[in-house]
Amino acid sequence: MGVDLRQVVAGILTLTMFVMLGNMIKRDHFDSVEEKFPGGAVDAEFDSGKVMEQGLVTFTKMGNGPWMEDGQQLKPCWTESNFDQVEQSKGFVTFSLTNGPEYHISQIADAVVVARYVGATLVIPDIRGNKPGDERKFEEVYDVEKFVKSLDGVIKVVKDLPDDISIRDFAVVKVPNRVTEDHIAELVEPIFRTKGNIRLATYFPSVNMRKTTLKSNTDSVACLAMFGTLELQPEVNEVVDSMIERLKTLSRKSDGRFIAVDLRVEILEKKSCHGSGAGGTKTCYDAKEIALFLRKVGFDKDTVIYLTQSRWDDSLDVLKDIFPKTYTKESIMPEDKKTKFLESEDSEFEKVIDFYICSQSNVFVPAISGLFYANVAGKRIASGKTQILVPADIPGSSASVTNHFSPYVSKKNHLAYSCVC
């Protein structure tokens, strides 16, 4: 069979046109990102589809941001052998969970530590909001069976007080967060022995989630309570999972990756965000500052961002102008769940949803310092999701993302590193 020279030439020309068209499309894509957004496109080291090593950190080099690979989920450092049987008394310890999930974790830990030290039975707490009479049962938010089972062999747990015991007869005892054995021995145990029953109230002298070099017999108990007892009950967990799946679907161009930013307008309005600390850091950042920070470290306009702000506020428009795929709960929560979880007067569910989405996102950016940031960081460290980026006012058109790793991670000074390994 003869070969038609005209067909061969036509085939070569067609192939050449496809190659030229492909190169034009790629160049136009990256040029458009550089042209429309301040701070350049992305750091040169992140502009291809390969994987690079920077110190001990592995990055996925994508054209739309410095996404870091998740690390391995850590395992508890504590073992069952740490928990010797303690003599059980007839007394009870009661308490309430207040102020949101970031406080719940610490309140649970202190109550379990105290109950074990004095040999008391722990009563499952209720959950109280900021308004008088605003109460929920523990099982409305958390998995009560998981909670009881996780403490089996450590302390005795009951769901309710016996009918013949009145809460009015309980002595109220205040304890500082991360209560020590010495404090319990000197100020809590004598009251418990005298009164027989106590009601705990944890207060927070400071936000301190850094690990210490001091060792205590209560360390393993506190670690178990903080990282091994609380799980969401099925319906709440289903809402969180559905919202995360929605965010992943919206972020197809980033392989399903998304950023969670703890940015709540009502808190920013109460805080003074003007003063800078060492290294250009502040206690909080507004929407514009967060937008410019994310652009500076290399995230592009297609990045999906979840905000803990429940409903849209005009002050967030500047963030959406730079990152159009920015969402709040009201835009991604399943419609049939909004009446119960979003449109009610109680914001307890909203706080819980925020806490767990921020704990599971690919990147977490705390725009507000405080206990929410500290305890989200702890959960992320335990699960290997250590890309926590702390904003800072650093001059220049671009900045290395590694300069913004949370000290909790870069210095490994979070309490979580004492509990999981």
FITI-579505 format. One record per residue (C-alpha): residue in three letters; x, y, z. Coordinates in steps of 0.001 Angstrom, whole numbers, plus 500000, padded with zeros to 6 digits. Example, Ala and Ser with C-alpha at 12.3 -4.5 7.8 and 13.67 -1.06 7.14 Angstrom:
FITI-579505
Ala512300495500507800;Ser513670498940507140;
***
This chain:
FITI-579505
Met500000500000500000;Gly501437503448499021;Val501783506308501494;Asp500124509625500628;Leu502718512315501429;Arg499969514903501854;Gln498382512869504689;Val501719512600506508;Val502310516353506317;Ala498759517081507492;Gly499232514770510485;Ile502465516475511526;Leu500871519916511271;Thr497879518823513360;Leu500115517381516092;Thr502209520559516162;Met499081522707516576;Phe497897520640519573;Val501295521002521313;Met501306524784520740;Leu497722525090522021;Gly498577523131525201;Asn501523525400525975;Met499395528507525412;Ile496694527263527811;Lys499213526523530583;Arg500960529877530184;Asp497675531818530105;His496526530058533285;Phe499564531042535357;Asp499829534509533801;Ser496219535299534733;Val496844534370538390;Glu499895536620538560;Glu498133539498536862;Lys494942539670538945;Phe496194539062542494;Pro498720540965544620;Gly501863539387545965;Gly502891537359542939;Ala501548533941541997;Val503138531275544166;Asp506620530625545494;Ala508705529104542733;Glu509241525938544738;Phe505491525192544691;Asp504708525719541027;Ser504738522176539667;Gly503148518851540434;Lys506128517201542130;Val506900516565545782;Met509707518362547595;Glu511310518023550993;Gln511968521111553109;Gly513656520022556316;Leu511344517478557916;Val508293518773556049;Thr506912517232552870;Phe505024519540550524;Thr502871518719547543;Lys503999521151544875;Met500797522277543205;Gly500147525410541187;Asn497517526667543612;Gly499198526615546971;Pro501776525245549409;Trp499794522251550591;Met501652520027553037;Glu501165516274553165;Asp499418515048556344;Gly501668513200558745;Gln500914509861560363;Gln498233509742563036;Leu499949509445566394;Lys499159506839569029;Pro498555507346572751;Cys501714507352574860;Trp499696506131577838;Thr498818502454578349;Glu496363500556580504;Ser499218499634582855;Asn499455503312583836;Phe496109503098585588;Asp496341501205588859;Gln493109500563590670;Val492241503245593202;Glu490124502880596292;Gln486568503938595490;Ser484732506223597905;Lys481022506853598167;Gly481332510461597101;Phe480507512121593787;Val482061514819591594;Thr479745516837589371;Phe480502519630586905;Ser479161521352583767;Leu480688521897580344;Thr480646525587579396;Asn481811528095576779;Gly482265525715573848;Pro484245522596572858;Glu487669524205573297;Tyr486804524582577003;His485046521218577245;Ile488294519329576593;Ser490079521035579472;Gln487067520823581816;Ile486747517086581193;Ala490453516545581892;Asp490393518431585196;Ala487236516682586402;Val488613513217585594;Val491939513987587289;Val490211515247590455;Ala487716512357590598;Arg490475509779590265;Tyr492727511432592849;Val490024511597595529;Gly488472508260594531;Ala485074509746593653;Thr482447508709591138;Leu482152511155588231;Val478680512219587125;Ile478320512874583381;Pro478094516652582960;Asp475427518758581328;Ile476307521440578759;Arg475501525065579516;Gly475468527995577131;Asn476119531651577831;Lys472477532512578525;Pro470613531662581779;Gly468621528463581417;Asp470471527508578235;Glu471251523842578934;Arg471728520680576917;Lys472271517086577869;Phe475720515637577266;Glu474343513072574819;Glu472861515769572587;Val476389516707571517;Tyr478770513914572535;Asp478759510111572422;Val477935509176576011;Glu478655505451575598;Lys482115506167574182;Phe482796508515577089;Val481844505959579760;Lys483680503101578048;Ser486887505101577597;Leu487121505700581363;Asp486431502107582356;Gly489094501026584853;Val490183504617585459;Ile487226506070587361;Lys483632505095587926;Val481166507106585820;Val477384507366586229;Lys474829509214584141;Asp472836510629587053;Leu473044511114590799;Pro471109508661592988;Asp467627509919593910;Asp468534510270597590;Ile471369512757596914;Ser470629516426596237;Ile472927518664594240;Arg472135521436596732;Asp474276519659599311;Phe477402519734597138;Ala480333522004598014;Val481433524131595038;Val485190523951594467;Lys487062526047591914;Val490181524549590335;Pro492625526046587826;Asn492920524500584384;Arg495559521728584362;Val495070521256588084;Thr498055519681589857;Glu498274516915592433;Asp499538519389595010;His496552521676594453;Ile494114518765594810;Ala495810517476597953;Glu495897520877599655;Leu492665522538598539;Val490256519980597060;Glu490630516692598921;Pro490040518153602419;Ile486725519643601270;Phe485739516380599593;Arg486494514370602756;Thr484481516818604861;Lys481479517310602586;Gly481453513929600823;Asn480482515393597437;Ile481825518320595408;Arg480879520324592336;Leu483867521461590265;Ala484213524728588383;Thr487349525077586234;Tyr488775528552585744;Phe491469529577583276;Pro494197531813584746;Ser495877531763581325;Val495776529945578012;Asn498643527538578478;Met498698524362576417;Arg502473524055576286;Lys504045520871577571;Thr506115520963580732;Thr509125519017581907;Leu507452518209585224;Lys506164514646585559;Ser503117513724587598;Asn501105510621588423;Thr498091512358586888;Asp499701512946583465;Ser498385509750581872;Val494905510323583270;Ala494815513899581943;Cys496062512752578522;Leu493399510045578288;Ala490690512516579288;Met491796515134576767;Phe492461512897573767;Gly490545509683574353;Thr487096510436575763;Leu485133512922573629;Glu483529511990570324;Leu480561513623568629;Gln477244511819568773;Pro476170510366565387;Glu473809513111564169;Val476228515954564914;Asn479090513960563427;Glu477024513393560274;Val476507517150559847;Val480231517817560250;Asp481109515067557759;Ser478600516334555194;Met479993519880555419;Ile483555518637555027;Glu482543516591551975;Arg480880519676550512;Leu484077521686550984;Lys486124518928549356;Thr483753518863546384;Leu484072522633545967;Ser487881522342546007;Arg488371519914543112;Lys491112522126541633;Ser493074521624544849;Asp492532517851544957;Gly489862518278547631;Arg492046520341549954;Phe490643523318551853;Ile491638525853554512;Ala489710526508557734;Val490123529983559253;Asp488930530803562765;Leu487628534293562055;Arg484605535551563979;Val483613539174563420;Glu481960539662566826;Ile485186538645568591;Leu487375540814566361;Glu485187543781567251;Lys485815543168570970;Lys489576542668570678;Ser492237545239569918;Cys494007543951566819;His496306546917566297;Gly499276546239568535;Ser502045543985567210;Gly504159541649569252;Ala507526540054568629;Gly508123539067565012;Gly505189541085563742;Thr502566538857565394;Lys499283540149566804;Thr496484538656568856;Cys494009538740565963;Tyr493716539499562265;Asp490828540812560174;Ala489550539520556833;Lys491798541734554710;Glu494918540758556643;Ile494067537051556350;Ala493456537401552599;Leu496788539127551982;Phe498593536650554235;Leu497245533628552336;Arg498181535214548995;Lys501640536078550284;Val502456532491551275;Gly501249531160547930;Phe497559530150547929;Asp495755531115544722;Lys492261532396543959;Asp490755528897543567;Thr491574527955547166;Val488493526956549182;Ile488251528660552575;Tyr485889527827555447;Leu485258530562558016;Thr484008529969561547;Gln481863533088561159;Ser478338531645561044;Arg476613534160558779;Trp478080536439556167;Asp479193539900557240;Asp480043542790554904;Ser483505543055556456;Leu484325539671554866;Asp483778540912551297;Val487441541820550881;Leu488401538194551590;Lys485879536880549076;Asp487141539339546452;Ile490575537706546600;Phe489360534163547343;Pro485917533779545715;Lys485478530277547149;Thr485093531462550747;Tyr482189529975552710;Thr480447530175556077;Lys478192527563557685;Glu474997528968556220;Ser476170528329552643;Ile477387524731553006;Met475251523183555747;Pro472593520742554480;Glu469290522602554197;Asp467360520109556321;Lys469814520566559230;Lys469791524371559451;Thr466739524696561687;Lys468314522578564418;Phe471992523398564034;Leu472116526941562673;Glu468888528886562992;Ser468213528258566687;Glu469042530737569440;Asp471656528375570876;Ser475099528599569271;Glu476492525513571046;Phe476151523354567949;Glu477787526036565813;Lys480828526118568101;Val481127522332568015;Ile480835522217564207;Asp483533524878563854;Phe485882523112566252;Tyr485706519777564455;Ile485909521195560917;Cys488963523240561937;Ser490453520069563430;Gln490031518142560158;Ser490805520716557446;Asn494004520402555415;Val495240523762556697;Phe494181525657559808;Val494741529412560193;Pro493859530966563572;Ala492905534596562984;Ile492235534840566733;Ser494596533701569476;Gly493257531802572467;Leu492044528436573683;Phe490176527571570454;Tyr493461527776568548;Ala495362525902571271;Asn492970522942571549;Val492344522669567793;Ala496130522497567461;Gly496187519632569971;Lys493636517566568054;Arg495416518254564761;Ile498807517220566157;Ala497327513933567382;Ser495849513186563936;Gly498950514211561970;Lys497374517339560439;Thr500147519702561461;Gln499822522407558784;Ile498810525195561157;Leu499790528614559799;Val499959531611562124;Pro499666534983560336;Ala502255537727560837;Asp502996541122559326;Ile506199540342557443;Pro507278542930554833;Gly507766541882551223;Ser505700540581548339;Ser506057536925549302;Ala507016534794552287;Ser508040531206552866;Val505188529225554340;Thr507602527526556751;Asn508124530884558485;His504499530741559603;Phe504246527262561111;Ser502668527365564546;Pro505276527197567336;Tyr503130524420568805;Val504308522348565811;Ser507672523824564823;Lys508959523667568419;Lys506867520622569378;Asn505992522384572611;His502260521566572700;Leu500944519408575531;Ala499763516942572876;Tyr503361515889572232;Ser503462514625575841;Cys500325512546575275;Val500691511083571755;Cys503796509761570078;
***
